[in-house]
Amino acid sequence: WGASLLDALCEPGCCFSAAVAAMFGWGQYGSLSNKSPPGSSMRAAGAHLKPSGAESRNLKAGNSPTGQRPLGTQRPTLDAFPPGCTGPSGLQRNSRGPLVRGGSSSLNLNRRAGSGPGQQQVPENSDSGDESDQGGGILGTASSILGRLGMEERAPDEEQGILVWEVEVAGGWVRLDAETSQLLTQAQAEGRRSVQNCDARSSQKYMVDLERLEQTNQNTREKRSVRCTRVAEDPKTRRSGGRGRDIFEALRRLIPARSALLLAAGVALIVASIVVASTAASPGGKPQPGSGSGGSVAPAPSDEGWSPAPPAATTPAPAPIQPPLVPMQPGQWYMCTTLGQCGSAPRRTWSTDPMDLAGAVAGFNAAPPGVAAEAWGPVAAHWSASTLVFQGTDVQLGDIAAFVVELLGSDPFGTGGKDIPFVDLRPPSENKVVAVTQRQLAFLVANALMGNGFTDGGSDGLTAGLQRCGANPAKTTYLYSLLSFLAVLSRELAPGDQGSLLVAATPKGQDNSWMNNLGTMLPEPTVCQRQADGSFDCGLSDFMAGGTQNQALTDIAGGVVGGGAQLCDLAASQDESLVQFYSEVLAFSFFTNGANKDDSATGMLPVPWVLLGARRYMNDLSGNSMGGSCGAIPAENWLNEAISSRTVPVSVGGTQQKVAPSAFVGVASVCSACNVGDSCSHEELINNKCDLQRRHLEQDLSNWYQAFEPSMYEPSVQQAFRSVVSRIGTGPWGAGVWYGDSQQSFLTVWLATSLLSGISLDYYIYPSFCENQGNQCFVLGTSGGCGACVEQGALPGAGVDPGSCGPRGITDIIGQFKGRSAQELYDAMLQVGQPPDQIFDLLHGSLGI
């Protein structure tokens, strides 16, 4: 009863109640750890009082406010909700947590002392509340408190029992715990169609559909029915400490509920009961750890593994942009600084509390503080003048601004808002991992756009990129990319929804372990040739555009992801352009230090590097050149409405998570053009006539194997890699603007993929790949239409010669080597002869065929 009482009494500014609750360990207020760092302080009234960071793990066992049993699959048949199921007495939750009277959605956005980490605590005898939060004076406060305590005047039919929510399991209907019932009743009262909650004891996440009366386990996708009903209260289910509750029941029956004088008398009686109960329970009158009704304190888990997050601060926002009245559920994150050093991560502190920064968000018609106005203006004008539809509704800049306000106030990392975990993915970069949710990544983007820095004076790669790209106002693609990312998520993520997990990882250093697999057989790859209408004869989607489940997109990278365009714009090369369409990749540049303004690479992601769960957010993208560029942004409707929302269950750090079944892998080949010097001309390079192009097989095999072999990554994410990636999509890797031999390139990726565990190859052929146009046609041979392909795809005057086509094509070479050992192809490639003959022709007959 102590927890319920203090939860009710904790009106805005009344932090003494929360402090007392924490001392006695009552209910949802948790327990204060003696390890709390200096400056960790109580939140605004109604929020949970917990130490920040890892210390928040000292939670009461079984006291999760949203803990509940797994839900089943059968839906109930209900003609109507019992009286009160749509929200008893019209109660609603305000932006700081307490229930208040009335239906207004307006929020008081002023923050109090003690409302977040690093803020001054409110003294016990202070009065920091403002009139607007008191529900209309004393009578409003009385109404609110009495409503919380069940003392509100009720209709006669409400006297017959209590409202509860139940779930249908195999044995029948089972009552959910009181906290979950309150959460669902309140969500329904606010008119929300769905609500998310978690079971802290089982790490299960649920989404309740309040219209269909159905709850889905978001880990297992199992569905069960729920219902709201009224039952008679069983005295055996009451909490211990029933004396106070009995006092209130007597008061409720004997005293008019709206009398402020009698309210004060009731409060005095209860406070006296608190003192008596606590003194009796604790020797010497001091509270003992675990005392109160909440049970014993669970031991704090190790810093290894997932970092749990305390409940997030609610969203302050500037008028007129109002965040929803929904308590945010902080998401989990997982990071490794190197092999075996996982779970905990270094922290960085924002210069400005993001909750305060939310007040500076305008409608985004003007540039936010982190973006150059000269670059923002044309993008904002184009966006406002265009029709942008996603999931059937328009998405305007004002919608994105409102989402940014929500993000900045949501504390998605659960660290109190001002701190974030940070791992620099730049070298030395072996076996690093950064796994964050979609909401957490969007939160970082929002802070970067708003110009938020760090107290350590350092930067991050995304902020550095905004500054670098802003210096050239003509380059604006990066703004379309980031805004499209936020636009899509603003429609996909319900308030409080963390979305799926994104797992970025770097492998360990190269070794020769791939040689141990040369005894494997060469499987037949899937070959996809682009047709005149843009489709592929294999039936798969263009690997660059994504859409094939469990396919990893190969980024033909250089030394860093994004290459020479420095994350700013589209280019006539694949690596520079891909990062713009795969906005999460661009956003992940945040996890680099961006320290050296004169060296853009310090703010760009290294290769090899993988992002599990990456999706394409913008149109249009194809491997075939589009007006001399890799991809182009259409004038209207550039949001990717076909973006997939599918996820697969994976294990990350020993926990079950959900990740989109797609991946982005940046991997570099050897640069032939960089090493030839004067030994070969450019014309010889683009016609596969340079011997040096054929002499770096082993290095390329090592590069590919390091990037795509799951066992090269930190063990805690290897299962996730295998669950997400079962096939690789690639074009002429190694034979783009680094001008390798396209036939050598195909044989290398086929051979290297055969050495991987459980991963197949999808090889795409384009008449005019956006790098080194026309050169890939040579893999077709004259038997497959090489000459016509060159005529169609090569740039006029570029020098790609149809006369260089050899007779043997990709179909011939696959037929020759499939089913044979990888060792045989490896040996044949090491011994291949010199130009002018093409490699496929030289290998024909090498096995005595």
N, C-alpha and C positions, 0 to 999 in steps of 0.2 A: 504493500500500500504506500510505502514511502516513495517509491519511484513514481507511481501514478500521481501522488500528491505534488511532488516537486516538479514533475513535468508540467502539471497544470499551473503551478504557481509561477513558473519561470516566464513571466511576461517580459517583453523587451526591456533591457536595462537591469533586470533582477538576477544578476549573475551569482549573487550569494546563494540562491537556491541550487543552482547547478554545482557550485562548489561543495555545498553540503552533500549533495547526492554523490559526487565523486568521492568524498571522504568516506562515506559509508558504503560505497560500492553498490549503490542501488540501481538495478535495472539497466536501462539503455545508456546511462551516463558513464558506465565503465568504471575504471579505477585509475587514480593518479599514480604514475610510476615515479619512483624516487630517482629515476634517471632522466627525468624531463629536462631538456636543455634550458639554460637561461633564456628568458624571452618567450618561451612557449606559453601561450596564454589562452584564456577562455574565449570561446566564440560568443557572438551575440546570443542573447537568451533564446532558448528553444533549440539551439544546435547542440551537438554532442561535445562534451568536454573531454578531450583526449590529448595526450602528448603527441608531438609531431613526429613524422618520419617513422622509423622502425619501431620506436617505443610504443606506437599506437597498437601494437600487437598484443598488449596486455589487456585483452578483452575478457569480459565475463563469459564463462563457458555457457553456451546455449542461450545467450541473451541477445543474439542478433535481432534487431528490430524488424528484420524482414525474413527471419528464418522460418522455414516451413517444410512440410513433408513433400516428397515427389507427388506429382499429380497424374491422374489416370487418363483414359482415352474416351470414356463414354460421356455424352452430353446429357444433362438433366432436362426434364420437361417441366417448365415453370410457366404458369399462366401470368404471374405478376410477382414483383418483389414484395416482401412483407413491408409493413409501414416502417419507414425510417431507413430502408436499405439504400435509398438514393441520397443519404446524407442527413443524419439526425439533426433536427433544428437548424438546418441551413449552415452548418459549420464549414469553414474553409480554412486552408492553411496559407499563412502569409509567407513572404520571402525569407523569413528567418526561422520558420518552423512551427510556432505555436498556432493553435486553432483560434480563429477570430470569427466574429459574427458578421454576416452580410455577404453579398454576392459581388462586391466590387473587385475588379482585377487590378486596380491601381496599387502600386507598391511604394512604400517609403524607402527611398534608396540611400538614405544617410547612414553611414557606418558609424558605429559607436566604438569608444575605446574598449579594447578587449574583444573585438569581433574577429580577430584573426591572428595568426602567428606574428610575433614581433610587436604586437600592439600592447599598449598599457592596459593592465587589468583594472576593472572597476572595483573600487574599494567596497567592502561589505556595507558600509553605511552611506554610500553615495546614492544619488538619485540622478541617473543619466538618461532615463527614459524621456521621450518627447511625447507631447500630447497626442500626436497623430497616431501613435501606436497603442493607445490605451483603450481603443474600442469605444470612444465617445465618453470618456470620463469615468467616474467611479462606477456608475451603473453599467457602462459598457464593459469595464473590467470585470465586475461581478458576474455579468452574464457570461463572459468568456470563460472565467475560471469555473463557475458552476457548471457550465456546459461540459468542460473537460472532466469534471468530477462526477458527472451523471446526476447533478442536482437540478438541472434545468427543468422547468415545468414541462410536462409531457402530455401528449394526448392520452386519453384513457387506454387505448389499445397498446400503447407502448409500456404500460405498467406490467404487462403480462410476461415479460421475459427480456432477454438481451439479444442484440443483433450479433450474428456470427456468420462467418464464411466457412463453407465446407468444401471438401474435395472428394470426388468419387473414386475409390480404389476398389480392388478386387473384393474386399469384404464389406463394401457399402460406403456410406458417407462418413467421412472423418473430419472433425473440426480442425481448422487451422488455428495457429496460436493467435493470441489477442493482438499482438503487434501487426501481424499480417492482415488480420481482419480489419483493423483500423486503417491500414494503408489502402486496402481495396475500397472500403467504404468512402474514404476521403477522396480517392481518385474518381469514383463514380459521382460524388457530390459536385466535383469540379467540372463534370461533363467530359472527362477524358475517356477516350475509347479504349485505351490500353495502358498498362503500367508494368514496369519492370521491377523485379525484386530478386534478392539473392538469399541463399541459405548458407550462412557463414560456416556452418558445421560441416557441410558436404561439398562446398565450393560449387554448388549448382546454381545456375541462373535461370530465371523463369520470366516469361512474358505472358501477362494475363490479358486476354481479349475480353473486355467488359461488355461488348455487344453480343458476342457469340457465347459468352460464359465458358470460355475455354482457356486453359493455361498450357503453355508449351515449355518444356524443358529445353533451354537453348543449347545445352551440351549434347543431349541425346536426341532432340527433336520429338520426344514422346509427348503426346497430348492427353490431357485428362480434363474432365468437366469440373466446374466449380459452381456454387450457388450461394446466395445470400438468404438467410432464414432467421427466424426468431425462436429462441429456445428458452426454457426456464433455467435459471442459473443454479448450478449445483454448488452448495456451500463448500463441498470438498475441494472444488477447484479454485477457491479463493486463495490469494496469497497469504503468507504468514503475516502476523501483525494485524489481525482482524479488528483489534480494538478501535483503531482510527476509522476503519471502514464502517463499523457499526455506529460510531458517533455520527458519521455523515449520513448514514441511512436514516437515523433518527431525526437529524436536522432537516433532511429533505422532506420527511413526512410532516413535521411539525411546524416548519418555518417557511414563510413565503420566499420563493427562490430569489426574487429580485430585490430583496431588501439588502441594501449595502451595509446597514448596521449589523444585521444578523450574519452577513457574510464575514464581516470582520471578527465577530465572535467565534464563528466556526473555524476561521483560520487560526485564531489564538488557541483554541482547543487542540487543533491538530499539531501546531508547533510544540505545545506542551507535551503532547503524546510522543512526538519525535524525540524530545529530550529524554523522556522517561525510558523509551524503548532503547535508545542508543546507549544510555548509561547502564541499563541492565545487561545489555549484550556485550559490553566491553569492560574488562577489568580496569579499574581506575578511571572509568568514564571516558576512555580513549577508544576511538573506533579501531577495530582490528581488520587486517586485510581479509577480504572475502566476507565481511559481515554484511547483514542486510538480506534482502530477499532474493538476491540475484545468484546465489550459489558461490562456489569457490572461484578464485581467479585462475584462469588458465595460464600456464607458463608461457612466456614469450618465446616464439620460435626463433631459430637461428636466422642470421642475416642471409644465410644461403637460400637460394631458391626464390620463389615469388615474393615480391615486396607487397604486403597487403597495405591497403590505403584506408585511412579513417574517412568517415563520411565527409563529403565535400561541403564547403561553404556554399550558401545559396547565392543567387545571381543578383548583384546590384547592377543597375542599368540607368542610363540617362533617359529621361522622358524625351520624346514619346515612345521610344523603343522599349517594350516591356518583355522581359523574359517570362516563360511560363512558370506557374506556381507548382513546380515539381521538384522534390528533393533529389539531388544528383547522387548517383551511385558511383563512387570512384572506381576506376578500372585497375586492373593489374598490369604491371609492366615487368619486364625481365631483361636484364643486361649482364653481359660478361665483358670484363676488361681484357681478359686473355684466357687461355686454356685453364679451366677449372676454377677461375675466379669469377663466380657468377652469383647473382641474387642482389647483392648490394652494389651500389654504384656511387661515384662522386656526385655531389650535389652542387648546383649553381643557383644563385639567388637573383631573382629579377630586380632590376633597379626600381621599378614601380610595381606595386602590388597589382596584379591583373584585375582584381575586383575594382580597384580605384580607376584603373585604365578604362574599364568599361564605360565609365561616365563621360569619356572623351569621344566615344564613337558617335559620329554623325551618320547621315544617310548614305555615305560613300559616293555622293555626287562630286564631292571634293576629295582630294587625295588624303589618305590617312598619313599620319606623321612619318611612317617608315618608308614612304614611296615618293619619288620625285614627282612633283606636280605636273611637270612638262610631259612625263610619260603617262601619268594617270589620266589626264584630261581626254585625250583621244579615245582611250579605251572606255572610259565612263560614258562618253558621248555615243560611241558605237553600241555599247551595251544597252543604253537607254532607248536608242532608236531601233533596236532589233527585237525580233520575236524569239524569245528563248523559252522553250517548254521542256519541262522534265516531269515525268509521271503525271502528265495531263494538266499541269498548272504552270503559269508563267513564273519565272524566277528573275526578279529584278534586283538591282543593287541594294535597295532598301531591305529586301529579304535577307540578303547576305549580311548586311550590317546588323540586322537583328540577331542573326545566328552568331555573329562575332561577339555581340554582347553576352549572349547565353554562354558561349565558350569561355569568355574571360572570367565569368563568375562561377564556372562550374567546378573548378579545382579537380580536373579529371585524374590527376596523378595521386590525389589524396594526401598531399604533403602539406596542406595548409594554404596553398595558393602561391606562395612566394618562391618556393624551392622546386626545382625539378631535377631528376636524375639525368646525368649526362655522361656519355662515353664518346670520346673522339675517335671516329673510325679511320682517321688518317694514320699512316705508318708511324711507328711499327704497329701493324694491324692484324697480326695473326690471331685467329679464333676469337674475334670480337663478335658480340651479339647485341643488338638493340631491338627489342620487341615491344611495341607500343600499340595501343588501339587506334582506330580511326579517329575517335574523338580527341585523344591525346595529341595526335599529329596535327589535327586541325587547330587545337589550342595553341600549339607552337607557331603555326602559320599566322594565326590571329595576332599573337604577340609580336611577331616580326613585322607584320603590316603596320601595327600600331607603334612601331619604333621602340619597343621595349628592349633594353639592354641588360647587362649583368653588373652586379656590384663589384665583381673582380676586375672590371675594366676591359675584359676580353670580349670577343665577338663570337659569332657562330657563322657557319657557311651560308645559311639562307639570308641572314641580315647583310652579310658582306656582299652576297649576290644582288640583293635589292639595291644596294648603294652602287655597285659596279655597273649594273645594267642601267640604272637610272641616269648615269652620266651620259648615255647616248639615248635621248628620247625617242629616236626612230625605232629602237628595239623594244618591243612591247609584248612579245609572245609570252614571256614569263608571267606577266600580269593576267593574261587570259587563262593561263594554266592554273595559277593559284586561285583565281576567282571561280573558275569552273569546278575545281576541287571542292571549294566551300559551298558552291551552289548545289552540287549533287548531294553532298552530305547533309545540307540543310533540309533536304527533302527525305533522305533515307533514314537519318537518325532522329528518333523521337527524343524529346527532352529526357535526359538521364541515360539514354542508350549509348553504350560505349562503341558499338559496332564490332566488326571483326578485328582480329589481330594482324598486324603487319610485322614480319620478322626479317630484319636485316642482319646479314652475317658476312664475315670474311673468313676464308679458309686458312688452314695452316700453310706453312711454306712448302714449296715444291719438293718432291722426292722422286725416286724412281719406282715407286710402288706399282705404277701402272704396268711395268714390265712383267710383274708376276701374273698378269691376266692375259698374256699373249696367247695362251693355249685355248682361249674361248673361241667359239665359232662365230663367224660373221653373219648376223641376221640380215634379212633383206630390209633395207630402209624404205620408208614411204616417200616417194618422189611426187612432188606437186608442181605441175607446170601451169603457169598463168595463161588463161585463155583470153581471147579478144574482148570478151564482156567483163573481164576483171575477176572472174571466178577461177577456181583451180580444179584440174581434172581429178584430183584425189578426193574431192568432196570436203576438204577442210577449209577453214577460214585462213586468210592471210596471216602469217605468224606475226607480222608487225602490228596488225590491227587487234590481235588477241581474239578470244572467243572460243578457242579449242581447249576444252577442260583438261587440266593437268599438264598443259604444255608450257614449258619455260621459253620465254622470248630471249633470243640471243642478241645482245647489244654488241655490235662490232666496234668495240671500244679502243681507245688509245690508252694513254697513261691514266686518265681519269674519266669518270662518267660525265658526258656532256661536251668533252673535247674543246675544240678551238672556239666555239660559240660562247663558251664560258657561262652557260646556263641562261643566256639572254634571248635567243631567237632561233628560228628555223634556219636550216642550212642545206646545202647540196650534199649532205653526208648523213648517214643513218644515226650515228651516235649523238651528234649535236641535236637532232630533231626529236628522237624518241623521248628524251627526258621531258620535253614540253607536253607531249600527249599523255605520258604516264606521270601525272602530277605528283603522286606520292614519292616518286624517285626524286623529283625536284625538291620536294619538301624535306626529304631525308638529308639533303645537304646541310640542314640545321646541325646534324651531328658531326660536324667538322669544326675546327676551331676558327677558321677564317682569319688567322692572326696577321698574315702578311698581305697588306693591300696591294703590294706590287707583284705578288705571286698568286694568281687566281687559284692555282691548284691547291693551296692551303684551305680553300673553302669549297672544294669539290671532292666527290667520293672517289676513293681509290678503286682500282680493279686488281684482281677479280673481286666481285661483290655480288651478292644475291639479295633480292627483296621478295620474300614469299608473300603472296597475297596482293601483289601489285595489279592495278587495273587501269584501263585507258579511260580518261575522263572527257576527251575532246575528239571531234571529227576534224578532218578526214585524214586517214593515214593508210598508206600502202607501201609495199616495198618497191613498186614501180615508180619511176620518177614522175612527179606532178609539176610540170612547168619548170623543170630544172631543180626542184626542191624535194626533199623527203617529207611529204605531207604538206597540207595547206589548210588553213582555217577558213571555213566558209563564211560568207557574209551574214548568214542567218542560221539559227539552230545548230550551233557548233557543240552543244552539250551532247555527250554520247548517251542517248536514250536507251541504247541496246546494252548498256553496261550490266554485267551479270551481278546478281546478289547471292549467288550460290556460295556456300561455304562447305568445308570438310572438317571433320574433327581431327585434331592433331595433338601431339604431346609436345609441350614446350616446358623445359625445366621440371619435368615430372608432373605437370598438371594438364588437364584436358582443356583445349582451347579451340576456337573456330577460326579458320583462315580461308580466304578465297582460293580456289584451286587453280591458281595461275602464278607465274613468277617472272621476274625480270633479272637477267644475269648479264652483268658486264664482264667481258673477257677480251683481252687483247691477243692478237696474233703477232708473229714476228713481222716487222716492217721491211718488206723486200726493197722498196724504193729508198729506204733510209740507208741501206747497206751496199747498194750496187756501185756507188761512186760513178766512175766513168766506164765501168765494164759493160754496161747495157744502156741503150737509149730508152726513152719513154715509149717510143713506138714498139720496141721489142718487149717491154714490160706488158703493155696492154694487149699483146698478141700471144702471150705465153711463150716467148722465145728467149728468155733469159735463164741461163743455167742456175744462177744463184737462187731463183725462185723455188728450186727443187731441193735445196740443201739445208733446210732448217726443220726437217720433219720431227725430230725428237723434241725440240723446244716447243713446237706447236702442240704436239701430243701432251706434253707436260702442262702447258697452259690450259688446254681444254679439260684435261682430267682434274686438275686442281680446282677449276671453277664448278664442275658438274658432278663430281663424285661426292655423295653424301658423307662418306667417312672422313673427308678432309675437313669437315666443319666441327665446331664444338659439339661434343657428344650430346649435350642437352637439347640440341635442335636437329639432330640427325633424323630422328623419326619424323619430325615435321617436314623436312626436306623430302623424304621418301613418300610421305602422304600427299604432298602437293605436286611434286614433279615426277612424272612417269614417262614423259616424252620431251624432246627438245625440238623447237622450231628454229630453223636458221636458213639464211640465204648464203651468198658467197663470202662467208667468214674468211678472212685472210686475203681476199681478192677484191677488196673495195679500193678506197683511195690510198691504201698502202701497197697496192698493185702487186699482189701475189698472183700465182698461177691458179686459175679457177678450177682446172682439173685436179691439180695437186690439193687444192683446198677441199674439194668434195671428198677425195679419198682420205684425207687427214681426219675430217670430222666423222666420217663413217667408221674408220678404224678406231678413233678415240672413243666414240660412243659405245662401240662394241665392248670396250674394256670396263664400262661402268656397270654398276649393279642395278638391274631392273629398270633401265631407261632406254627408250627407243629413239630413233632419229626420224624427223620429218624434214626433208630437204626441199626447199622451194626454189624454182627456176623462174627468172624474170627476163623478158626480152630487153628491158631497159631498167635494170636495178638502179636505184638512185645514186649509187656510187659506181664509178668505172663502167658506165653504161655500154651495154653490148658485149662486154668481155665474158659474162657468164654463159653466153650462147655457145661458147666452145665446148661446154660439157655435153651438148646435144649430139655433136658429131654430124657429119653430112647425112648419116642414116636417120637422124632425128630432126633434121631441118635447121641445122646450124646457120647455113648461109642466109636463109630467109629471116631468121631471127636477128642476125646482125644487121641486115638491111632495114629491118623494122625498128630496132632498138638503139643502135649506136648513134651518137651525135654526128651530124654531118661534119666531115673534115676532122674528126677526132683521131682517125688513124686505125680504128679497129677494122681489120681486113677479112672479108669473107673467105678470101683465098687461104687463110691460115687454118680454116676448119679441117680437122682430120676426119678420116672415115669412121672411126669408132666413137660411140657415144656412151652416155651414162647407162643405158639399158644393157649394152654389151659388157661393160666392165662389172656391173652388178651380177649379171649372169655368170661371169667368169669366176668371181670370188665368193659369192654367197654360199654359205654352208661350209666353207673352208676355214682354217684357223686364222686368227688374227696375225699369228706369227708369219704366215705365208705372205700376206699382203704387206706386212711391215718389212720383211726381207726384200720383197720385190721393189718397194718404193725406195729403200736405201740404195739399191743398185740400179735405179732407173737411169737411162742414158741421157744424153744432152740434146738440146734443140738442134735443128728446127722442128723435128717430129714432136707431135703432141704426146703427152704422157700415156693416155689411154692406148694409143697406137703402139707405143714402145712396150707396154705391159702385155699386150695381146700376144699370146703364145709363150709368156714367161713361165707358165706352169706346164708346158708341154702340150697345150691344147691347140 
